[in-house]
Amino acid sequence: MCCLFTTLVLFGPRLGILVWWLIQPIRWQATFETFLWPFLGFLFAPWTTLMYVLVFPGGIVGFDWIWLALGLLADIASYSGGAYTGRERIPV
């Protein structure tokens, strides 16, 4: 079960980016001027990249910053998710 969850967390947003890019390439071209930023987002911050593409068309104002922060927190949580699981190994 743990391996399945880890796989979904790591590959879920990346698969979402790939499918969304194949379905709506014009939206991705309107959001990013070059291929470099979405590629780096695909590799290192997929949740943030998805949120950025989601909120970008109207410009990033107001509540959109909350969505971007949630995407960033999801990326950080996916990379540091194993820190809490080893708590029982710590001697008291």
C-alpha positions in Angstrom: 0.0 0.0 0.0 2.8 2.4 0.8 4.5 1.8 -2.6 1.2 2.4 -4.4 0.7 5.7 -2.5 4.3 6.8 -3.2 3.8 5.9 -6.9 0.6 8.0 -7.1 2.2 11.0 -5.4 5.3 10.9 -7.6 3.8 10.0 -10.9 0.2 11.3 -10.5 0.8 15.0 -11.2 3.4 14.2 -13.9 0.9 12.0 -15.7 -1.7 14.8 -15.3 0.7 17.3 -16.9 1.4 15.0 -19.8 -2.3 14.3 -20.4 -3.3 17.9 -20.0 -0.5 19.0 -22.4 -1.7 16.5 -25.0 -5.3 17.6 -24.7 -4.8 21.4 -24.5 -1.3 22.4 -25.9 -2.5 25.9 -26.7 -3.2 26.6 -23.1 0.4 25.5 -22.2 1.8 27.6 -25.0 -0.1 30.6 -23.7 1.1 30.0 -20.1 4.8 29.4 -20.8 6.8 31.2 -23.5 9.6 28.5 -23.6 9.7 24.8 -23.1 12.3 25.1 -20.3 9.9 26.2 -17.4 7.3 23.5 -17.9 10.0 20.9 -18.3 11.7 21.9 -15.1 8.3 22.0 -13.4 7.6 18.5 -14.7 10.8 17.3 -13.1 10.9 19.2 -9.8 7.6 20.8 -8.9 4.7 19.1 -10.8 1.9 20.1 -8.4 3.0 23.8 -8.6 3.2 23.6 -12.4 -0.3 22.2 -12.6 -1.6 24.9 -10.3 0.2 27.6 -12.3 -1.3 26.5 -15.6 -4.7 26.3 -13.9 -4.7 29.8 -12.5 -2.6 31.6 -15.2 -5.1 32.5 -18.0 -6.8 35.3 -16.1 -3.6 36.4 -14.5 -2.4 35.6 -11.0 -4.3 37.8 -8.6 -5.9 37.4 -5.1 -6.9 33.9 -4.2 -4.7 32.4 -7.0 -1.7 32.8 -4.8 -3.3 30.4 -2.3 -3.7 27.8 -5.0 0.0 28.2 -6.0 1.0 27.9 -2.3 -1.0 24.7 -2.0 0.7 23.3 -5.0 4.1 24.2 -3.6 3.2 22.6 -0.2 2.1 19.4 -2.1 5.4 19.3 -3.8 7.3 19.8 -0.6 5.2 17.1 1.1 5.8 14.6 -1.7 9.5 15.0 -1.3 9.6 14.9 2.5 6.8 12.6 3.2 8.9 9.9 4.8 10.2 12.0 7.7 7.2 11.3 10.0 7.1 7.5 9.3 10.4 6.7 11.1 9.2 8.3 14.4 9.0 4.9 16.2 12.7 4.2 15.6 13.8 7.3 17.6 14.9 6.3 21.1 13.1 8.0 23.9 
